[in-house]
Amino acid sequence: MSFYKYQGTGNDFILIDDRDESFPVSQERIAHLCHRRFGVGADGLILLQNHPEYDFRMVYFNADGAEGSMCGNGGRCIVRFAHDLGLFEKQTRFLAVDGEHEAVVDGGEVSLKMNEIAGIEQHPDYTFLNTGSPHYVKIVEDVEAMDVVAEGRPVRYSERFAPGGTNANFIEPIGDNTLFVRTYERGVEEETYSCGTGVTASALVAHRQLGMQSPVSIQTLGGNLRVSFRTRDDGSFTDLYLIGPAVRVYSGAVDV
């Protein structure tokens, strides 16, 4: 079967054109393909499928092979993939696990509209919110020196977030309206180079806690992103966009 490898700020994915729905889905098979020693290697696998009411449907699987919640960088990568396949010219609407999304391709950048966000939980030492996936966000000092796996894994498996667990983000302001974000991702069970829904959550927390204004610039291990938004009087967020590069790395064929 043909596959394509894409990355968005170092968050990498196997993309498969499954419009004929021929891909044999199994957790074991997908985990094997995502394995960095025995498979293609990726943070996740994404199927592009037909949908009667949208340009396409996104079906996302984590690196452990389980179907996952919304993936922001994966969403930007599948938009780039659909654009490369000629499914649209500039703007698109597609369906993901958390509902409808819109996106725009402008040169090397993909702007992905995320769902409106409300119900942010503020705790004494962290914030919890859902941006399509659940996220714990903590403001720290010297995030670059952190052992993100050692700090993030206990949070991911904490009883507070059982049974599904959470992603854990550690953020630090590094300039005017700029954050450095590092993320431990559930399903990958490691730190990833970037996490789109985590970056989105972090930007909203930075607006609330640090006064940062839209668009917030984000530095990750894998590159730079921006998050733009508008706020409502009730404290919710709308017109929320995750903006940054999405790139085809290579294509190939693999036995499935």
Backbone bond lengths (Angstrom), bond angles and torsions (degrees), N, CA, C in turn:
res aa  C-N    CA-C-N  psi(-1)  N-CA   C-N-CA  omega(-1)  CA-C   N-CA-C  phi
1 M - - - 1.450 - - 1.525 109.36 -
2 S 1.329 115.94 139.48 1.458 120.52 177.02 1.517 110.58 -74.52
3 F 1.328 115.85 143.27 1.463 120.72 174.75 1.520 108.16 -139.50
4 Y 1.319 114.68 164.82 1.461 122.24 179.47 1.523 107.98 -134.32
5 K 1.313 115.94 139.49 1.457 121.28 179.55 1.527 108.48 -106.61
6 Y 1.324 115.86 125.29 1.461 122.55 177.71 1.521 109.02 -125.29
7 Q 1.334 115.28 155.25 1.453 119.54 173.84 1.524 110.15 -140.87
8 G 1.321 114.61 144.97 1.454 122.09 174.64 1.513 108.25 -125.70
9 T 1.315 117.81 106.17 1.474 124.49 -173.61 1.533 111.53 48.10
10 G 1.323 114.66 46.39 1.458 120.73 174.10 1.512 115.47 83.65
11 N 1.312 118.14 -7.12 1.461 123.27 173.73 1.532 105.58 -84.11
12 D 1.350 117.92 109.24 1.463 119.91 -167.82 1.521 112.71 -110.37
13 F 1.330 114.58 147.84 1.464 121.29 -171.72 1.527 111.27 -141.64
14 I 1.327 114.83 146.19 1.465 122.27 168.28 1.529 106.75 -88.17
15 L 1.331 117.01 122.28 1.465 122.39 178.81 1.516 109.48 -108.40
16 I 1.322 116.27 132.04 1.460 121.23 -179.34 1.523 109.63 -128.42
17 D 1.336 115.52 128.55 1.461 121.81 175.24 1.525 107.34 -77.60
18 D 1.328 115.97 100.04 1.469 121.59 -174.87 1.523 110.92 -112.61
19 R 1.320 115.82 36.05 1.464 118.51 -179.25 1.521 112.35 -65.31
20 D 1.318 117.56 -21.34 1.467 119.62 174.06 1.527 111.72 -92.77
21 E 1.316 117.24 2.21 1.477 124.46 178.19 1.523 112.05 51.74
22 S 1.330 114.76 46.69 1.462 120.36 -179.78 1.529 112.75 -100.12
23 F 1.338 117.82 -7.33 1.458 119.34 -177.36 1.528 109.73 -70.21
24 P 1.347 117.79 127.16 1.466 121.35 -177.47 1.531 111.36 -81.46
25 V 1.307 116.27 92.18 1.470 121.28 -174.95 1.526 110.75 -70.10
26 S 1.334 115.48 124.89 1.458 121.95 167.11 1.518 106.99 -154.51
27 Q 1.322 116.49 145.52 1.457 120.08 -177.48 1.521 111.20 -61.32
28 E 1.325 117.19 -41.71 1.457 120.96 -179.04 1.532 111.24 -63.52
29 R 1.323 117.17 -43.14 1.463 121.31 -178.03 1.543 110.26 -65.61
30 I 1.320 117.10 -44.08 1.459 120.49 -178.37 1.525 110.60 -67.35
31 A 1.328 117.21 -41.75 1.467 120.36 177.06 1.526 110.78 -60.46
32 H 1.332 117.19 -38.60 1.462 120.90 178.61 1.528 110.97 -64.99
33 L 1.338 116.83 -43.78 1.463 120.17 179.69 1.531 111.51 -63.87
34 C 1.322 117.11 -34.10 1.467 121.02 -178.80 1.527 112.57 -81.78
35 H 1.326 117.66 -11.86 1.466 120.41 -177.91 1.527 110.24 -66.14
36 R 1.326 116.21 134.53 1.467 120.11 -173.97 1.525 113.48 -83.56
37 R 1.300 117.87 -2.10 1.469 121.06 175.88 1.528 111.70 -112.42
38 F 1.330 116.84 -37.32 1.464 120.70 -172.74 1.533 113.86 -111.18
39 G 1.324 117.00 -4.56 1.459 120.45 -179.65 1.512 111.76 -130.79
40 V 1.321 115.74 -154.88 1.458 121.34 176.90 1.527 109.87 -69.73
41 G 1.324 115.68 -43.22 1.463 121.85 -179.06 1.509 111.96 94.19
42 A 1.345 117.22 117.65 1.465 120.86 -179.70 1.521 109.50 -171.02
43 D 1.326 114.66 162.89 1.468 121.06 172.91 1.514 111.65 -79.46
44 G 1.328 117.49 -12.86 1.454 121.08 179.33 1.515 111.18 -177.85
45 L 1.318 116.37 169.57 1.464 123.58 178.30 1.524 107.74 -124.88
46 I 1.333 116.72 136.69 1.460 121.47 -176.52 1.526 109.68 -128.27
47 L 1.328 115.41 129.56 1.460 121.76 173.91 1.521 109.29 -98.43
48 L 1.334 116.00 132.69 1.454 121.84 171.13 1.519 107.58 -99.72
49 Q 1.336 116.11 116.99 1.455 121.05 -177.18 1.522 110.38 -123.28
50 N 1.334 115.62 160.95 1.461 120.97 175.65 1.517 110.57 -71.48
51 H 1.329 115.30 153.04 1.465 121.81 171.03 1.522 107.49 -146.13
52 P 1.335 118.10 134.93 1.474 119.45 -173.97 1.522 114.31 -65.75
53 E 1.330 118.70 -22.43 1.461 120.96 -174.35 1.527 113.41 -110.11
54 Y 1.331 117.52 -3.89 1.461 121.38 -176.35 1.530 109.68 -133.48
55 D 1.334 115.67 168.72 1.463 119.32 177.09 1.520 111.49 -65.14
56 F 1.345 116.27 -32.59 1.465 120.91 175.82 1.522 109.25 -168.72
57 R 1.314 114.53 171.42 1.464 122.45 175.71 1.517 108.98 -118.41
58 M 1.324 117.03 136.68 1.459 123.55 178.82 1.523 109.22 -102.87
59 V 1.334 116.37 123.68 1.468 121.39 175.10 1.522 107.24 -119.09
60 Y 1.325 115.88 114.84 1.463 121.49 -170.81 1.528 111.72 -109.97
61 F 1.340 114.90 135.66 1.460 121.83 176.26 1.532 109.06 -123.11
62 N 1.326 116.12 136.19 1.457 121.03 175.04 1.530 110.44 -69.54
63 A 1.330 115.69 169.29 1.462 120.39 179.84 1.524 112.49 -63.27
64 D 1.344 117.63 -21.43 1.473 119.94 177.26 1.517 111.83 -81.72
65 G 1.322 117.65 0.62 1.454 122.18 176.17 1.510 115.76 92.38
66 A 1.337 116.93 -8.46 1.459 120.56 -179.70 1.524 110.00 -84.84
67 E 1.333 116.33 144.36 1.456 118.85 176.55 1.520 108.79 -63.48
68 G 1.330 116.36 134.26 1.451 121.03 -171.43 1.514 113.41 -107.70
69 S 1.331 114.52 174.41 1.455 121.48 171.71 1.520 108.56 -78.85
70 M 1.324 117.38 -172.48 1.463 120.47 -174.59 1.526 111.04 -63.04
71 C 1.319 114.93 140.21 1.462 122.53 177.82 1.525 107.55 -121.50
72 G 1.350 117.04 114.89 1.454 120.81 -174.94 1.518 113.70 -67.29
73 N 1.339 117.57 -48.99 1.460 119.75 178.09 1.523 110.98 -67.51
74 G 1.330 116.50 -35.35 1.461 119.80 174.47 1.519 111.49 -63.04
75 G 1.331 115.98 -37.63 1.458 120.07 176.15 1.511 111.90 -63.01
76 R 1.339 116.73 -41.08 1.463 119.49 178.35 1.528 110.19 -67.56
77 C 1.338 116.81 -37.11 1.467 119.48 179.71 1.524 112.43 -68.17
78 I 1.334 117.74 -38.90 1.462 117.87 -179.97 1.528 110.24 -71.63
79 V 1.329 117.50 -28.90 1.465 119.66 173.34 1.524 110.08 -63.22
80 R 1.325 116.88 -45.50 1.465 120.27 176.95 1.533 110.50 -61.41
81 F 1.332 117.42 -41.09 1.461 122.46 179.07 1.526 110.20 -61.81
82 A 1.340 116.95 -46.83 1.468 120.47 179.45 1.526 111.00 -63.53
83 H 1.323 116.32 -36.32 1.464 120.48 176.38 1.527 110.41 -65.09
84 D 1.328 116.84 -42.93 1.464 121.32 177.78 1.528 111.53 -63.53
85 L 1.333 117.06 -31.14 1.463 121.28 178.18 1.531 112.56 -79.24
86 G 1.333 116.86 -7.57 1.458 121.14 178.92 1.513 114.45 83.04
87 L 1.338 117.84 22.17 1.463 120.71 -177.80 1.522 112.68 -77.68
88 F 1.333 118.13 -19.01 1.460 121.65 175.69 1.526 107.74 -158.48
89 E 1.341 116.08 168.18 1.469 120.29 -177.55 1.524 112.89 -97.41
90 K 1.331 117.78 -50.03 1.463 120.22 -175.89 1.520 112.51 -136.43
91 Q 1.336 117.14 -44.32 1.459 121.95 -177.61 1.520 110.03 -115.87
92 T 1.325 115.59 148.04 1.457 119.71 -178.39 1.516 110.92 -145.66
93 R 1.324 115.41 156.70 1.468 123.94 169.93 1.513 107.05 -125.35
94 F 1.335 116.34 132.80 1.451 119.19 178.47 1.517 109.93 -143.02
95 L 1.315 115.48 165.51 1.458 121.95 -178.56 1.514 109.79 -109.26
96 A 1.346 116.19 130.64 1.457 122.49 174.77 1.516 108.55 -123.20
97 V 1.312 116.53 -177.29 1.455 120.68 -175.07 1.524 111.87 -63.85
98 D 1.334 117.58 -26.50 1.464 120.59 -179.50 1.521 112.57 -100.14
99 G 1.335 117.24 14.05 1.452 120.59 175.26 1.517 113.24 113.71
100 E 1.334 115.34 -160.62 1.468 122.34 -175.57 1.523 111.44 -75.88
101 H 1.341 114.97 142.20 1.461 121.46 172.77 1.524 109.06 -132.48
102 E 1.327 114.86 150.36 1.458 121.91 171.34 1.516 108.01 -115.68
103 A 1.325 116.08 154.75 1.460 119.93 179.21 1.516 109.85 -153.87
104 V 1.335 114.63 156.83 1.458 122.44 178.24 1.520 108.41 -131.77
105 V 1.332 116.20 134.10 1.464 121.82 173.04 1.521 108.04 -101.81
106 D 1.329 115.67 124.82 1.459 121.29 -179.59 1.522 107.79 -134.53
107 G 1.337 116.51 96.37 1.457 120.02 -176.33 1.516 110.49 63.12
108 G 1.333 116.33 -125.04 1.458 120.58 -179.07 1.511 114.78 -84.64
109 E 1.338 116.35 -4.88 1.463 119.36 -176.42 1.519 112.11 -104.15
110 V 1.341 114.40 148.23 1.457 122.14 172.20 1.521 107.71 -121.49
111 S 1.341 115.71 125.69 1.464 121.67 176.37 1.523 108.06 -104.70
112 L 1.325 115.98 117.15 1.464 122.18 -176.64 1.522 109.59 -109.66
113 K 1.330 116.37 123.76 1.461 120.52 177.59 1.525 109.35 -80.50
114 M 1.323 115.11 124.03 1.455 121.60 178.89 1.525 109.33 -95.05
115 N 1.325 116.68 166.82 1.454 120.62 179.30 1.523 111.32 -70.41
116 E 1.332 115.30 155.48 1.456 119.66 175.65 1.533 109.66 -62.58
117 I 1.321 115.67 146.35 1.465 121.25 -173.77 1.522 109.95 -119.99
118 A 1.325 115.63 129.49 1.458 122.79 172.59 1.530 106.86 -143.22
119 G 1.313 116.63 178.49 1.460 119.75 175.41 1.513 113.55 69.56
120 I 1.327 117.64 39.43 1.458 121.25 178.20 1.525 109.81 -78.79
121 E 1.323 116.02 129.08 1.466 121.44 -177.94 1.526 109.53 -97.94
122 Q 1.328 115.76 118.90 1.457 120.55 177.49 1.522 110.06 -100.17
123 H 1.318 116.70 121.68 1.458 123.59 178.04 1.529 108.60 -113.85
124 P 1.322 117.68 166.80 1.468 118.90 -176.11 1.529 115.02 -55.78
125 D 1.339 117.57 -39.33 1.466 118.78 -175.70 1.523 114.03 -121.52
126 Y 1.326 118.17 7.58 1.467 120.57 177.26 1.522 109.58 -160.92
127 T 1.331 115.48 168.68 1.465 123.01 174.96 1.519 108.08 -122.46
128 F 1.337 116.34 144.30 1.467 120.88 178.05 1.523 108.96 -126.26
129 L 1.339 115.79 131.71 1.455 121.31 178.97 1.520 109.80 -155.44
130 N 1.337 114.95 163.92 1.455 120.85 -179.86 1.522 108.77 -117.87
131 T 1.323 116.64 117.30 1.468 122.60 178.62 1.526 110.64 -110.97
132 G 1.323 116.11 35.28 1.463 122.47 -171.35 1.508 109.73 106.38
133 S 1.325 116.50 -25.46 1.465 126.57 169.57 1.532 107.01 -139.25
134 P 1.344 117.11 153.11 1.463 119.54 -178.14 1.530 111.57 -76.00
135 H 1.341 116.01 139.01 1.459 119.96 -177.01 1.526 112.09 -138.82
136 Y 1.318 114.33 129.91 1.456 124.75 167.64 1.524 105.69 -94.28
137 V 1.331 116.97 130.64 1.465 121.40 -178.67 1.526 108.31 -128.65
138 K 1.334 116.13 126.16 1.462 121.48 179.90 1.526 109.56 -129.07
139 I 1.328 116.37 130.84 1.460 121.95 175.14 1.529 108.07 -82.59
140 V 1.331 115.99 127.73 1.465 120.73 -175.95 1.526 109.94 -132.88
141 E 1.317 115.65 170.86 1.455 122.32 172.17 1.526 108.96 -103.72
142 D 1.304 117.04 141.73 1.464 123.99 176.95 1.526 112.09 55.41
143 V 1.342 115.37 56.26 1.462 120.88 -179.32 1.526 111.07 -61.92
144 E 1.333 117.24 -27.86 1.463 120.53 -178.67 1.519 111.88 -62.75
145 A 1.340 117.46 -30.90 1.460 121.63 -177.17 1.524 113.11 -89.79
146 M 1.311 118.17 -3.01 1.466 121.46 -175.17 1.525 112.44 -69.49
147 D 1.323 115.72 150.14 1.465 122.41 165.22 1.523 105.73 -92.97
148 V 1.328 116.13 92.28 1.458 121.45 -171.44 1.525 111.73 -65.95
149 V 1.313 117.42 -35.75 1.469 119.90 178.59 1.525 110.00 -66.04
150 A 1.320 117.52 -45.87 1.458 121.08 -179.24 1.520 111.71 -63.89
151 E 1.330 116.93 -36.22 1.461 120.68 -179.47 1.529 112.07 -84.16
152 G 1.330 116.23 -34.82 1.450 119.84 -172.68 1.513 114.98 -83.64
153 R 1.321 117.69 -34.59 1.468 120.05 -176.04 1.525 112.81 -61.80
154 P 1.343 119.82 -43.76 1.469 118.66 176.69 1.529 112.81 -61.70
155 V 1.325 117.15 -33.43 1.461 120.28 176.79 1.526 109.63 -68.09
156 R 1.317 116.91 -45.74 1.463 121.80 -178.08 1.526 111.38 -56.13
157 Y 1.347 117.02 -38.86 1.463 121.46 -176.73 1.529 113.18 -100.59
158 S 1.334 118.25 9.86 1.451 121.17 -178.49 1.526 111.67 -62.86
159 E 1.331 116.18 144.83 1.466 120.88 177.62 1.521 111.69 -60.77
160 R 1.340 117.06 -23.45 1.466 120.26 178.88 1.520 111.38 -59.21
161 F 1.334 116.67 -29.81 1.457 120.80 -174.05 1.531 112.14 -113.36
162 A 1.316 117.32 13.32 1.463 121.77 178.71 1.539 109.51 -69.26
163 P 1.354 118.73 151.87 1.468 124.44 3.23 1.535 113.90 -91.62
164 G 1.322 117.96 -15.74 1.466 119.38 -172.70 1.513 114.66 -78.50
165 G 1.336 116.26 -21.53 1.458 118.99 -176.68 1.518 111.87 79.47
166 T 1.308 116.44 -178.08 1.457 121.29 -178.43 1.519 110.51 -145.40
167 N 1.313 116.36 163.05 1.454 122.28 166.73 1.523 107.60 -85.25
168 A 1.322 116.81 152.63 1.460 120.79 -177.91 1.526 109.92 -123.93
169 N 1.330 115.58 123.13 1.465 122.43 -178.55 1.520 110.16 -116.03
170 F 1.321 115.12 137.87 1.459 121.87 177.62 1.524 106.91 -122.30
171 I 1.317 116.57 124.85 1.459 120.37 -169.72 1.522 110.41 -128.27
172 E 1.337 114.33 151.17 1.454 121.30 178.14 1.523 109.21 -145.25
173 P 1.348 118.58 129.52 1.458 119.48 173.40 1.521 110.22 -68.65
174 I 1.338 116.51 132.88 1.468 119.77 -176.87 1.520 111.81 -125.56
175 G 1.320 117.22 11.31 1.459 120.58 179.87 1.502 109.36 167.56
176 D 1.313 115.99 -175.97 1.455 120.40 178.66 1.516 110.23 -61.74
177 N 1.321 114.94 116.46 1.465 121.10 175.14 1.529 112.93 58.16
178 T 1.340 117.32 29.75 1.466 121.66 -177.73 1.516 110.43 -131.15
179 L 1.323 115.27 136.84 1.461 122.72 178.79 1.513 110.61 -119.75
180 F 1.338 116.04 149.79 1.461 122.27 164.61 1.525 105.72 -106.47
181 V 1.338 116.73 123.67 1.468 122.42 -174.57 1.521 109.75 -122.75
182 R 1.334 115.58 131.61 1.465 121.50 171.79 1.526 108.24 -126.57
183 T 1.340 116.01 141.91 1.463 121.06 -169.36 1.522 112.17 -134.50
184 Y 1.339 114.58 132.46 1.471 121.42 166.38 1.522 106.33 -94.84
185 E 1.345 116.73 121.72 1.464 121.24 -175.51 1.516 112.26 -103.31
186 R 1.323 115.03 126.98 1.463 119.30 172.17 1.527 107.90 -68.69
187 G 1.330 116.31 151.68 1.470 119.89 -177.71 1.507 112.18 87.28
188 V 1.337 117.08 -38.21 1.463 121.62 169.78 1.522 108.69 -89.13
189 E 1.339 114.96 -34.33 1.471 124.47 179.67 1.527 112.11 60.85
190 E 1.307 114.79 37.02 1.457 123.05 176.77 1.524 107.80 -154.40
191 E 1.321 116.11 170.03 1.447 119.37 166.68 1.521 107.99 -72.78
192 T 1.331 116.28 136.24 1.458 120.84 174.22 1.532 109.40 -105.53
193 Y 1.320 116.39 162.60 1.463 120.43 -178.77 1.525 112.04 -67.91
194 S 1.328 115.58 -20.70 1.457 120.76 -178.97 1.520 107.74 -169.43
195 C 1.334 116.72 152.44 1.462 121.56 176.96 1.519 107.62 -142.06
196 G 1.319 116.78 115.06 1.456 120.60 -173.30 1.515 114.40 -64.73
197 T 1.338 117.42 -47.71 1.459 118.86 178.83 1.532 110.49 -68.80
198 G 1.344 117.12 -29.74 1.460 120.86 176.51 1.515 112.30 -69.61
199 V 1.320 116.51 -41.24 1.462 121.34 175.87 1.526 110.07 -62.30
200 T 1.340 115.90 -41.86 1.463 120.25 178.12 1.528 110.89 -60.88
201 A 1.326 116.26 -48.28 1.467 120.40 178.17 1.517 111.25 -60.02
202 S 1.314 116.89 -41.64 1.461 121.46 -177.93 1.526 111.58 -64.08
203 A 1.322 116.80 -39.87 1.464 120.61 179.36 1.530 110.98 -63.63
204 L 1.326 116.92 -40.14 1.465 120.05 -179.65 1.528 110.78 -68.47
205 V 1.324 116.56 -38.67 1.459 120.33 175.85 1.531 110.33 -64.48
206 A 1.324 116.85 -40.72 1.468 120.65 178.78 1.525 111.06 -64.10
207 H 1.324 117.18 -34.02 1.468 119.94 175.73 1.522 110.03 -64.97
208 R 1.325 116.13 -46.64 1.461 120.18 -177.06 1.521 113.18 -71.51
209 Q 1.319 116.59 -43.33 1.459 120.61 -171.75 1.526 113.70 -92.18
210 L 1.328 116.48 -30.05 1.465 120.61 -172.90 1.527 113.07 -117.32
211 G 1.331 116.89 -3.05 1.448 120.20 177.81 1.514 115.04 76.58
212 M 1.322 118.69 15.29 1.465 120.34 179.32 1.528 110.40 -70.00
213 Q 1.337 115.04 143.46 1.453 121.01 -175.32 1.527 110.96 -108.01
214 S 1.326 115.12 157.42 1.467 121.63 178.25 1.522 110.78 -70.98
215 P 1.345 117.83 137.11 1.475 127.43 -4.36 1.526 111.45 -84.78
216 V 1.333 115.60 141.27 1.460 121.56 175.69 1.528 108.13 -88.20
217 S 1.323 116.06 130.66 1.466 121.14 176.69 1.522 109.21 -88.76
218 I 1.332 115.79 137.24 1.458 121.62 -175.98 1.519 109.92 -123.70
219 Q 1.310 116.27 130.17 1.466 121.92 170.27 1.518 108.19 -104.94
220 T 1.334 116.70 128.84 1.459 122.37 174.08 1.527 108.48 -121.53
221 L 1.317 116.62 174.39 1.459 119.58 176.77 1.529 111.43 -60.51
222 G 1.343 116.26 -28.36 1.463 120.01 -174.78 1.513 115.49 -99.40
223 G 1.331 117.63 -2.07 1.460 118.34 -179.31 1.515 111.84 145.26
224 N 1.336 115.21 -165.63 1.461 121.50 -171.72 1.519 111.50 -114.48
225 L 1.335 114.92 140.45 1.457 123.38 177.85 1.522 108.86 -132.19
226 R 1.335 115.42 167.62 1.459 121.42 172.35 1.521 108.79 -132.55
227 V 1.320 115.45 149.48 1.457 121.44 175.70 1.520 107.94 -127.98
228 S 1.333 116.28 120.42 1.459 120.92 177.51 1.527 109.17 -111.73
229 F 1.334 116.23 153.62 1.466 120.17 -175.01 1.520 109.92 -166.07
230 R 1.324 115.00 165.36 1.461 122.66 167.33 1.510 108.01 -123.83
231 T 1.321 116.46 149.88 1.464 121.08 178.87 1.520 110.08 -107.08
232 R 1.317 115.29 147.85 1.455 121.62 174.44 1.526 109.36 -102.55
233 D 1.332 115.37 166.10 1.462 120.19 -179.79 1.523 112.59 -62.71
234 D 1.343 116.48 -26.90 1.467 119.37 -179.44 1.526 112.73 -83.73
235 G 1.334 117.43 3.59 1.459 120.98 177.85 1.507 114.66 90.90
236 S 1.322 117.63 -1.97 1.462 120.51 178.17 1.521 109.93 -81.99
237 F 1.346 115.35 168.30 1.464 121.89 -177.34 1.519 109.63 -119.96
238 T 1.332 115.34 136.75 1.460 121.33 179.24 1.525 109.23 -135.31
239 D 1.342 116.57 173.00 1.478 122.01 -176.92 1.531 110.08 48.27
240 L 1.310 115.06 50.98 1.461 123.32 -172.96 1.526 109.33 -95.76
241 Y 1.343 116.01 120.46 1.461 121.11 -176.57 1.526 110.85 -126.00
242 L 1.334 115.12 135.82 1.466 123.48 170.60 1.525 106.75 -102.02
243 I 1.338 116.99 122.61 1.465 121.82 -168.74 1.528 110.39 -127.42
244 G 1.329 116.36 129.84 1.454 119.65 176.72 1.515 111.51 171.21
245 P 1.325 117.53 -175.14 1.461 121.57 -175.84 1.526 112.59 -77.71
246 A 1.320 115.25 152.50 1.462 123.45 170.45 1.526 106.48 -142.91
247 V 1.328 116.76 126.22 1.461 120.98 -165.94 1.525 111.10 -132.27
248 R 1.355 115.86 135.43 1.472 119.36 170.34 1.527 108.28 -76.86
249 V 1.332 116.89 128.02 1.462 122.64 -178.52 1.528 110.38 -93.43
250 Y 1.328 116.49 -50.62 1.468 120.71 177.95 1.526 109.31 -167.91
251 S 1.326 115.85 170.06 1.458 121.98 174.51 1.511 108.37 -129.18
252 G 1.333 115.08 161.39 1.464 119.20 -179.13 1.508 110.46 -168.83
253 A 1.309 115.67 -168.51 1.466 122.29 177.19 1.523 108.74 -132.21
254 V 1.328 115.41 145.48 1.456 120.66 -176.99 1.530 108.86 -143.03
255 D 1.318 115.91 145.02 1.451 120.72 175.25 1.532 109.81 -78.02
256 V 1.308 116.99 129.01 1.458 121.35 178.22 1.533 110.44 -121.47
